[in-house]
Amino acid sequence: MGKLKVGILGATGMVGQNYIRLLENHPWFEVADVAASPRSAGKTYEQATNHKWQMPMEIPNNLKDLIVRDVQDFDNIDSEISFVFSAMDLPKKEDTREIEFKYAKEGFPLVSNSSANRWTLDVPMIIPEVNHEHVKLIPIQQNNRGFSNGFVLVKPNCSIQSYVTPIYALEQSGYKVNKLIVTTLQAVSGAGYPGVASLDVVDNIVPFINGEEEKSEKEPAKILGTLGKNGILNDESIQISATCTRVPVSDGHTACVSIQFKNKIPSQEEIIRIWTEFKSLPQELELPFAPKQPIIYLENNNRPQPKKDRENDKGMAVTIGRLRKDSVFHFKFVGLSHNTIRGAAGGAILNAELLKVKGYLE
């Protein structure tokens, strides 16, 4: 069978460019449609990105002359497009939410990076290693909204990728987590392009990122929740307190995490064993973007480091180090994930691979 033809909404921005980069030579998907704002519409993709192209490669030759479509132009979508990735980030979240649901209403499955629909009750927010069963919410969404083949599915915020999967692995092994204190050190690429002004971040740390702490504290509740009759029933059992900072690192979000267990307390050796042995459905299915080892533990006291470890296993693994006893809680550790791969386009591509295998994109 041939590759599924896909579209990218917001294709000229940083996340959209990462989709272009990561989907080149993908075994299942092929980019055939690029859409952006009216100011880019009608131009070739090369003209529309122009000085904004930030990827460490040239624009693929087969996409340079592809004409950019207005993201709200539904009349000129290639009829062979199977589904779309959304990298839109409009100033008003309700506008993004409205456009995403328009695509679903038109019959297009939509896999989104935007935060606009993360808290919509009947929209699944998925990390495939953690809550892949939440894809079962799709028929409920379609029934609720009168969609035929279309639907909206989102991936969570990039700042939580470095600790939710390790916490989930511990809970699955019978060690219920009670409280987390999290401090994130987030790369400048997370702010998009042009992003944070150089005079703000060089030789500096910015101790506030608008909206990040709320996302870090609340989104895990939906991811770890269970499927209800009309949507996800959030798991509010873990108390999370987050501080999110911007640091002068190009890529890679780091999280310093203190963890308190509720009842049983594992040993340090048991925690490391659980993490290193952890596998889930994406690994069983051998999805193309799935890391072979979703959690990598490093013994060296000075790791993980963004510069050295963010690319581990295609940039899709969570890398952990410095697990040790905590003087206030039970343990603490340092986690790292690649924010523009695992935390953005790569994570969404893995979601799409899961959807294909489960039969939602045929």
Residue pairs with C-beta under 8 A, 6 or more apart in sequence:
3 26
3 27
3 28
3 29
3 30
4 28
4 29
4 30
4 82
4 83
4 356
4 361
5 29
5 30
5 31
5 32
5 33
5 78
5 80
5 81
5 82
6 23
6 29
6 30
6 31
6 32
6 33
6 81
6 82
6 83
6 84
6 85
6 352
7 31
7 32
7 33
7 34
7 35
7 77
7 78
7 81
7 83
7 84
7 85
7 108
8 16
8 19
8 20
8 31
8 33
8 34
8 35
8 84
8 85
8 87
9 16
9 35
9 36
9 71
9 84
9 85
9 86
9 87
9 88
9 99
9 103
9 110
10 16
10 35
10 36
10 71
10 86
10 87
10 88
10 89
11 17
11 19
11 20
11 34
11 35
11 36
11 45
11 68
11 87
12 34
12 36
12 37
12 40
12 45
12 48
12 49
12 52
12 68
13 36
13 52
13 87
13 89
13 192
13 193
14 54
14 189
14 192
14 193
14 340
15 87
15 89
15 113
15 192
15 340
15 344
15 345
16 34
16 36
16 87
17 49
17 52
17 53
17 54
17 55
18 55
18 340
18 341
18 344
18 345
18 346
19 31
19 85
19 87
19 345
19 348
19 349
20 31
20 34
20 55
20 59
20 60
20 63
21 55
21 56
21 57
21 345
22 289
22 341
22 345
22 346
22 349
23 29
23 30
23 31
23 349
24 57
24 60
26 288
26 349
27 288
28 288
28 353
28 356
29 349
29 352
31 63
32 66
32 78
32 80
32 81
33 66
33 69
33 77
33 78
33 81
33 84
34 45
34 63
34 66
34 68
34 69
35 41
35 68
35 69
35 70
35 71
35 73
35 84
36 48
36 68
36 69
36 70
36 71
37 70
37 71
38 70
40 48
40 68
41 68
41 69
41 70
41 73
42 67
42 68
43 67
43 68
44 64
44 65
44 66
44 67
44 68
45 59
45 63
45 64
45 65
45 66
45 67
45 68
46 59
46 64
46 65
48 68
49 59
52 193
53 59
54 193
69 76
69 77
71 88
71 99
72 99
72 102
74 102
74 106
77 106
77 108
81 108
82 109
82 361
83 108
83 109
83 110
83 111
83 352
83 355
83 361
84 103
84 108
84 109
84 110
84 111
85 110
85 111
85 112
85 113
85 345
85 348
85 349
85 352
86 96
86 100
86 103
86 110
86 111
86 112
86 113
86 114
87 113
87 114
87 345
88 96
88 99
88 100
88 112
88 114
89 96
89 114
89 192
90 96
90 99
90 116
93 114
93 115
93 116
94 116
96 114
96 116
96 117
97 116
97 117
97 120
100 110
100 112
100 114
100 116
100 117
100 152
101 117
101 145
101 152
103 110
103 150
103 152
104 110
104 145
104 147
104 150
104 151
104 152
105 145
105 146
105 147
105 150
106 150
107 147
107 148
107 149
107 150
108 149
108 150
109 149
109 150
109 151
109 153
109 355
109 360
109 361
110 150
110 151
110 152
110 153
111 153
111 154
111 155
111 348
111 351
111 352
111 355
112 152
112 153
112 154
112 155
112 348
113 154
113 155
113 344
113 345
113 348
114 154
115 154
115 157
115 211
115 215
117 123
117 152
117 154
118 125
118 154
118 156
118 157
118 215
118 219
118 222
119 218
119 222
120 152
121 230
121 231
121 232
122 137
122 140
122 141
122 144
122 145
122 230
122 231
123 137
123 141
123 152
123 153
123 154
124 131
124 134
124 135
124 137
124 138
124 141
124 153
124 154
124 232
125 134
125 153
125 154
125 155
125 156
125 219
125 222
125 223
125 232
126 132
126 134
126 135
126 153
126 154
126 155
126 156
126 223
126 351
126 354
127 155
127 156
127 161
127 164
127 165
127 223
127 347
128 280
128 281
128 282
128 287
128 290
128 350
128 351
128 354
129 165
129 168
129 278
129 280
129 281
129 282
129 283
129 294
130 164
130 165
130 168
130 223
130 224
130 280
131 223
131 224
131 225
132 280
132 281
132 282
132 354
133 227
134 227
134 232
135 153
135 354
135 355
135 358
135 360
136 227
137 227
137 231
137 232
138 151
138 153
138 360
140 229
140 230
140 231
141 147
141 151
141 152
142 148
142 150
142 151
144 230
151 360
153 351
153 355
155 344
155 347
155 348
155 351
156 164
156 215
156 219
156 223
157 212
157 215
157 216
157 219
157 343
158 186
158 190
158 253
158 337
158 339
158 340
158 342
158 343
158 344
159 184
159 186
159 190
159 212
159 215
159 216
159 242
159 244
159 253
159 255
159 339
159 343
160 215
160 216
160 219
160 220
160 223
161 253
161 318
161 337
161 339
161 342
161 343
161 347
162 184
162 253
162 254
162 255
162 318
162 335
162 336
162 337
163 180
163 182
163 255
163 257
163 318
163 335
164 220
164 223
164 224
165 278
165 294
165 295
165 318
166 275
166 295
166 318
166 320
166 333
166 335
167 177
167 180
167 220
167 238
167 259
168 224
169 274
169 275
169 278
169 295
170 177
170 259
170 266
170 271
170 274
171 177
171 224
173 266
173 274
174 264
175 261
175 264
175 265
175 266
175 274
176 237
176 261
176 262
176 263
176 264
177 238
177 259
177 260
177 261
177 262
178 237
178 238
178 239
178 260
178 261
178 262
179 238
179 239
179 240
179 241
179 259
179 260
179 329
180 238
180 239
180 240
180 241
180 257
180 258
180 259
180 260
181 241
181 257
181 258
181 329
182 216
182 240
182 241
182 242
182 243
182 255
182 256
182 257
182 258
183 242
183 243
183 244
183 245
183 255
183 256
184 212
184 216
184 242
184 243
184 244
184 245
184 253
184 254
184 255
184 256
185 205
185 245
185 247
185 249
185 253
185 254
185 255
185 256
186 209
186 212
186 244
186 245
186 246
186 247
186 253
186 254
186 339
187 247
187 249
187 250
187 251
187 252
187 253
187 306
187 339
188 195
188 196
188 201
188 246
188 247
188 248
188 249
188 250
189 195
189 250
189 251
189 339
189 340
190 209
190 246
190 253
190 339
190 340
190 343
191 209
191 246
196 206
196 246
200 206
201 246
201 247
201 248
202 248
203 248
204 248
205 245
205 246
205 247
205 248
206 245
206 246
206 247
207 243
207 245
208 244
208 245
209 244
209 245
209 246
212 242
212 244
213 242
213 243
213 244
216 240
216 242
216 244
217 240
217 241
217 242
220 238
220 240
221 234
221 235
221 236
221 238
222 232
222 234
224 235
224 238
225 232
225 233
225 234
225 235
226 232
226 233
226 235
227 233
237 262
247 254
249 306
249 307
250 306
251 306
251 310
251 338
251 339
251 340
252 306
252 307
252 309
252 310
252 336
252 337
252 338
252 339
253 336
253 337
253 338
253 339
253 343
254 304
254 306
254 334
254 335
254 336
255 334
255 335
255 336
256 332
256 334
257 332
257 333
257 334
257 335
258 326
258 328
258 329
258 331
258 332
259 326
259 329
259 330
259 331
259 332
259 333
260 329
260 330
261 330
265 330
266 274
268 323
268 324
268 325
268 331
271 323
271 331
272 297
272 323
275 295
275 297
275 320
276 293
276 295
276 296
276 297
278 294
278 295
279 293
279 294
280 294
281 354
282 290
282 294
282 350
282 353
282 354
283 290
283 291
283 292
283 294
285 354
285 357
287 350
287 353
287 354
287 357
288 353
289 314
289 316
289 346
289 349
289 350
289 353
290 316
290 350
290 353
291 312
291 313
291 314
291 316
291 317
292 313
293 313
293 317
294 313
294 316
294 317
294 318
295 317
295 318
295 320
296 309
296 312
296 313
296 317
296 318
296 319
296 320
297 319
297 320
297 321
297 323
298 304
298 309
298 319
298 320
298 321
299 321
300 321
301 321
301 322
303 309
303 319
303 321
303 322
304 319
304 320
304 321
304 334
304 335
304 336
305 336
306 336
309 319
309 336
310 319
310 336
310 337
310 338
311 338
312 319
314 341
314 346
315 338
315 341
315 342
315 346
316 338
316 341
316 342
316 346
316 347
316 350
317 337
317 342
318 335
318 336
318 337
318 342
319 335
319 336
319 337
320 333
320 334
320 335
320 336
321 333
321 334
322 332
322 333
322 334
323 331
323 332
323 333
324 331
324 332
324 333
325 331
325 332
326 332
337 343
338 346
340 346
341 347
352 361
355 361
356 362
